[in-house]
Amino acid sequence: MHTINMQFINPKEEIIANLEGPIPYEENQEIDIPQKYRGINISSNWQNVLLKENGVYRTTVKIDGIDRGSFEIYVKGKNGVD
């Protein structure tokens, strides 16, 4: 069992969505991929998260308290403000 923390952060550096909790993970020993290229696929459904501003948002990811990176996405919302 591992613990994940994902935060979705707007262009003003405000956390607008936070996901934290345990995730079950069991490594598939039958995969013929070098260890350094293995990973996990995580998805979450953030409904009704208001994206008020257009711009670069980012998701930060920590697993077991270890920073695993920050990933940017440009958001241009239907009602967004530049």
Secondary structure, DSSP 8 states (H G I E B T S, - for coil): -EEEEEEEE-TTS-EEEEEEEEE-----TT--S-GGG---------TT----B-EEEEEEEEETTEEEEEEEEEE--TT-B-
